[in-house]
Amino acid sequence: MEKRHLEYVHAHQARLKARLGESEQSENDFKEEANQIKSDIYYLATREKSEDNDVIQVQ
C-alpha cells in the first residue's frame, strides 16, 4: 500500500513539474512577444513623428 501511494504521489509530482515548466515557457514566450510589440509600436510612433518633421508645409 505504501509503495503504491508513493508511486502515485511521485507520478503526480512529475506531472506538476512538467506543467510548471510549460507554464514558465508560456510566460517567457508571452513576455518576448509583448516586448516585440512594444518595440514595433515605439518604432512606428517615432518614425511617424520623424516623417512629420520632414514634411515641408506649403502655405
NORSULPE-V796101 format. One record per pair of residues at least 6 apart in sequence whose C-alpha atoms are under 6 Angstrom apart, sorted by the first residue. I is the first residue (numbers start at 0). GAP is how many residues later the second one is. Records with the same first field share a line. If there is no record, write none. Layout:
I=GAP ; GAP
This chain:
none
